[in-house]
Amino acid sequence: MTKFNVFLASGIIPCLAFLMACNSNTKPEEKPIVATDSVSIINKKFGLAFQNGDKIVASSIDTLKQISFGGATDPAISPDGKKMAYTVIDSAKHRTIWVADLENKSQLQLKVNSDNYYQAMWSPRGDKIAFNIFTPANVWKIGLINADNTGFIILSNTTKINAYSPTWKSESEILAHDLSNLYTFDSSGKIIKTESIAKLIGADYLISSSNRFFYTRDGKKLVFNAGTNEKIDGLEGPMEAVYILDLTTKKIEKISPNGMNVTYIFLTADDRIFYSGGEKPFTKRMIYISDLAGKIKKIVDHGDNPSGALQ
């Protein structure tokens, strides 16, 4: 099954080659441009992962060190910046998640009993990985596995609810939604909280299966991307933006620029927001970083699906 993207108004090769990119041997038009005067992302070797065309890239902030993988999607860098999870789609359209060690270049496939699981999301400490998985019952669920490739389970597997786009509320709590409700799961797979998205953010937003919700580390704010009914020439589907909901005041603030369509967001465990977006004619997406106050910097001139390691 191909990647889903459902909207609702709320009310290939297993062993991939590593390519090291340096200023001396990378063509200018192929090298992603990363702003060197931006916020310091990390003091380790790799602090950022993103999609660049048909490659995924792990990069240091100054771009002097880069590793790129051909034939992979959905890059997710671990919080310590030492590993990257990614999705591989084989010739039969099976999707599986692999993890690469960025230091010793080893790669392994997650031990998951499925041929359709993708888009990894590391826990705040990097001890676990959550992901979307399509079950034999034809239901989208959230899979969970330890970072040492043991203990695979499917969250709330006995229910018929769909669950999309997992994120982490804490090391032991996972968030996901079914377009209408936001669910909190514990690490055993039990649903411990259900919240109506419409009651949380109102009924004026369009929620798709690819939209994500992140709690800030103090639990007082909810960062998310969502669409609106605004019609934009040249854009298929709704215009999406990044929003922050203050759970105390119930006030929602838009922090991405007007006229930008935000296709993907990621919140680090230390509350930095990465997102990819583009403006008219929507043929190119760039990557930005923002704090919770909305102070924004562009960090990659051509890229998508970003994730960041801890500072």
Protein Blocks (a to p, Z undefined) as FASTA:
>chain_A
ZZdddddddfbdfbacdddddfklccfklmccddfkbccfbfcfblcdcdehjaccdddf
klmaccddehiahiacdfklpaccdddddfkopacdddddfklopacdddddbfbdghia
ddfkopaccdddddfkopacdddddfkopaiacehklbmbdcehiadfbfkbccddehja
ccdddfkopafbdcdfklmnopkbccdfkbccdddfkopaccdddddfbdcehiacjddd
dddddfklopacdfbdehiacfbdcddfkopacddddddehlaccdddddfkopacdfbf
bdchiadddZZ
